[in-house]
């Protein structure tokens, strides 16, 4: 059964049919008339056509399992992670979180096909790492961030371990994953809805309702910069987040570090990116944000992502 729509037409995405690429062709006109000299020219024009898509947010349901697992896999890549168990946890606590779907288009010729239940474009949720202590996937998340912290930000490892093991101050991992061609404007209504659901969860004593910190593992990349002659230290790295709104969480984080996943990626969607022929190194950025700083993040989201 299809999940209930929480909000209709959350955001309209406008972009090239390819969903990626330079977007500036050197020899074609988009949407113009004229005859094609061959199938190759026709294909090129098809890739340059403007596409408008309405997205909806739905409550998470059992049919979303495969889509959620696919999105979790692009986040964790080759890390040791029980993706199936984590997806099951997310689905079981569907009182928080949403999945992103393309808005339904009703066709009078439609014979009742409900479509692909796994065809989601993204999702957002939280999982309580403190209450989930002892669960394999939860312990794997904690082990992953702690091991990467010890390797990449050793001075903060002891602090992070203490926070993750402090039962009096629960930690939620906030997971917001979507495909790269879904516009960032969709993040605002998703996060607003999530905060409302977390308040309700707190009132009813459900898991995730009580939280002192939010942990985020974000997809990002940096330009592969070459060290200039006579330059001291490492070249400055400017992070480019796959989810643009993660920059606002990064600004409010009290503990943050990044680690390379260059040897784990095997596709653009996993993080092997390049812009204007400049090679980019894929990363994962770990952030710890106190719960009382979420309002500042939401203010930034409203300022920059309102449509």
C-alpha positions in Angstrom: 0.0 0.0 0.0 1.3 3.4 -0.9 2.3 5.6 2.1 0.3 8.6 3.1 1.4 11.9 1.6 2.5 14.3 4.3 2.7 17.3 2.1 1.8 17.7 -1.5 4.3 19.2 -4.0 7.0 19.9 -1.5 9.2 21.5 -4.1 9.5 21.7 -7.9 12.8 20.7 -9.4 13.8 22.2 -12.7 16.9 21.0 -14.5 18.4 19.2 -17.4 17.1 15.8 -18.2 20.5 14.3 -17.6 20.5 15.4 -14.0 24.2 16.3 -14.1 26.9 17.5 -16.4 28.2 20.9 -17.6 24.8 22.3 -18.6 26.3 24.6 -21.2 26.4 23.0 -24.6 28.6 24.6 -27.2 26.7 23.8 -30.3 23.0 23.3 -29.7 19.9 25.2 -28.9 17.5 23.9 -26.3 13.8 23.5 -27.3 14.2 25.1 -30.7 12.9 23.7 -33.9 14.9 22.6 -36.8 15.8 19.2 -38.3 18.3 16.8 -36.9 21.0 15.4 -39.1 21.2 12.2 -37.2 20.3 10.2 -34.1 23.3 11.6 -32.2 22.1 15.2 -32.5 18.7 14.1 -31.4 20.1 12.4 -28.3 22.1 15.5 -27.4 19.0 17.7 -27.6 17.1 15.2 -25.4 19.8 15.6 -22.7 19.5 19.4 -22.8 15.7 19.5 -22.4 14.3 21.2 -19.3 12.5 18.8 -17.0 10.1 19.9 -14.2 9.3 17.5 -11.4 7.1 17.9 -8.4 8.2 16.0 -5.3 6.1 14.9 -2.3 7.1 13.8 1.2 5.5 10.6 2.5 5.6 8.7 5.7 8.1 5.9 5.6 6.6 2.4 4.8 7.7 -1.2 4.4 7.7 -0.8 0.6 10.5 1.8 0.9 13.0 -0.7 2.2 15.0 -1.3 -1.0 15.2 2.5 -1.7 16.4 3.2 1.8 19.0 0.5 1.6 20.3 1.9 -1.7 20.7 5.4 -0.2 22.3 4.1 2.9 24.8 2.2 0.8 25.8 5.3 -1.0 26.5 7.0 2.3 28.5 4.2 4.0 30.0 2.7 0.9 32.3 -0.2 1.9 32.3 0.4 5.6 31.3 -2.6 7.7 27.6 -1.9 8.2 24.5 -4.0 8.6 22.5 -1.9 6.0 19.5 -4.3 6.1 19.1 -4.0 9.9 19.5 -0.2 9.9 16.9 0.1 7.2 14.5 -2.1 9.2 15.1 0.2 12.3 14.2 3.3 10.2 11.0 1.7 8.9 9.9 0.4 12.3 10.1 3.9 13.8 8.2 5.5 11.0 6.6 8.0 13.4 9.7 10.1 12.6 11.1 10.7 9.1 9.9 11.0 5.5 10.8 9.6 2.1 10.8 11.8 -1.1 8.8 10.6 -4.0 7.9 12.1 -7.4 4.3 13.5 -7.2 1.7 11.2 -8.6 0.5 12.1 -12.0 -3.1 10.7 -12.5 -3.7 9.4 -16.0 -7.2 8.4 -17.1 -5.5 5.6 -19.0 -3.8 4.3 -15.9 -5.0 0.8 -15.2 -4.3 0.9 -11.5 -0.6 0.2 -11.3 0.6 1.7 -8.1 4.2 2.0 -9.3 7.5 1.0 -7.8 7.3 1.2 -4.0 11.1 1.3 -3.9 11.3 4.3 -6.2 12.2 7.0 -3.7 14.5 9.9 -4.4 15.7 10.4 -0.8 14.7 10.2 2.9 15.3 11.9 6.2 15.2 10.4 9.7 17.0 10.0 13.0 18.1 6.9 14.9 18.8 7.1 18.6 22.3 5.7 19.1 22.0 5.7 22.9 18.8 3.7 23.1 20.0 1.4 20.3 23.1 0.3 22.3 23.9 -3.3 21.6 22.2 -3.3 18.2 24.7 -4.4 15.5 24.2 -1.5 13.1 24.2 1.1 15.9 27.4 -0.3 17.3 28.9 -0.3 13.8 28.1 3.4 13.3 29.7 4.3 16.6 32.8 2.1 15.8 33.1 3.7 12.4 33.1 7.4 13.6 35.3 6.6 16.5 37.9 4.8 14.4 37.9 7.5 11.8 38.2 10.2 14.5 41.2 8.4 16.1 42.9 8.4 12.7 41.9 11.9 11.4 41.3 13.9 14.6 43.0 12.1 17.4 42.7 15.0 19.9 38.9 14.8 19.8 38.6 11.0 19.9 38.4 10.8 23.7 35.7 13.5 23.9 33.7 11.8 21.1 33.9 8.4 22.8 32.8 9.9 26.1 29.8 11.6 24.5 28.7 8.4 22.6 28.9 6.3 25.8 27.1 8.8 28.1 23.6 7.4 28.6 22.4 10.6 30.3 22.8 12.6 27.2 21.3 10.7 24.2 22.8 11.0 20.8 20.7 10.8 17.6 22.3 10.2 14.2 20.5 12.4 11.7 20.5 10.8 8.2 19.4 12.9 5.3 20.1 11.2 2.0 18.9 12.0 -1.5 20.0 11.6 -5.1 22.3 14.4 -6.3 19.8 15.9 -8.7 17.2 16.6 -6.1 17.2 20.3 -5.3 18.3 21.6 -1.9 15.1 23.5 -1.4 13.4 20.3 -0.4 15.5 20.2 2.8 13.6 23.0 4.5 10.1 21.3 4.7 11.7 18.0 5.4 13.6 19.3 8.4 10.7 21.3 9.7 8.5 18.2 9.6 11.2 16.2 11.3 11.5 18.7 14.1 7.7 18.6 14.6 7.8 14.8 14.7 10.6 14.8 17.2 8.7 17.1 19.5 5.7 14.7 19.4 8.0 11.8 20.0 9.4 13.5 23.1 5.9 14.2 24.4 4.9 10.5 24.0 8.2 9.1 25.3 9.1 7.4 22.1 12.7 6.7 20.9 14.5 9.7 19.4 12.4 12.2 21.3 15.0 12.9 23.9 18.3 14.1 22.4 21.3 16.1 23.6 23.5 15.8 20.5 22.9 15.2 16.8 25.6 13.2 14.9 25.8 13.7 11.1 27.9 11.9 8.5 27.8 14.0 5.4 28.9 13.4 1.8 31.3 16.1 0.6 34.3 16.6 -1.6 37.3 18.9 -1.9 39.4 20.0 -4.9 42.6 18.0 -5.3 44.9 20.9 -4.7 48.6 20.9 -5.5 50.9 22.4 -3.0 52.4 25.6 -4.3 56.2 26.2 -4.2 57.4 27.6 -0.9 53.9 27.0 0.7 54.1 26.0 4.3 51.7 23.4 5.7 48.8 21.7 3.8 46.8 23.6 1.1 43.5 25.0 2.4 40.6 22.7 1.6 37.2 24.2 0.8 34.5 21.6 1.5 31.7 21.2 -1.1 28.7 19.3 0.5 26.5 17.0 -1.6 23.6 18.3 0.5 24.0 22.1 0.4 22.2 22.6 3.8 24.9 20.5 5.6 27.1 23.6 5.5 24.8 25.2 8.2 25.1 22.1 10.4 28.8 22.3 9.9 28.9 25.9 11.1 27.1 24.9 14.4 29.0 21.7 15.1 31.2 21.6 18.2 33.2 18.6 16.9 34.0 17.9 13.3 36.4 16.0 11.1 36.6 14.5 7.7 38.0 11.3 6.2 38.6 10.2 2.6 36.5 7.6 0.8 38.5 7.9 -2.4 39.3 4.2 -2.5 35.7 3.2 -1.7 33.8 5.1 -4.5 32.9 3.6 -7.8 30.4 6.0 -9.2 29.5 9.7 -9.4 26.6 9.1 -7.0 29.0 7.6 -4.5 31.2 10.7 -4.6 33.7 10.5 -7.4 33.1 14.0 -8.7 34.8 16.5 -10.9 33.7 20.1 -11.8 35.0 21.9 -14.8 37.6 19.2 -15.3 39.0 19.9 -11.8 39.5 16.5 -10.0 37.7 16.3 -6.6 38.5 14.0 -3.7 35.4 12.5 -2.0 35.1 12.7 1.7 32.8 12.0 4.6 32.4 14.8 7.1 31.4 13.8 10.7 29.8 16.5 12.7 28.4 16.6 16.3 25.8 19.4 16.9 24.3 20.1 20.3 20.5 19.9 20.1 20.1 23.4 21.4 21.8 24.7 18.3 19.2 23.2 15.9 17.1 26.4 16.0 20.1 28.4 14.6 20.4 25.8 11.8 16.7 26.0 11.0 16.9 29.8 10.8 19.6 29.5 8.2 17.6 27.0 6.3 14.6 29.3 6.2 16.8 32.2 5.1 18.5 30.5 2.2 16.2 27.7 1.1 12.7 29.2 1.3 10.8 29.0 -2.0 
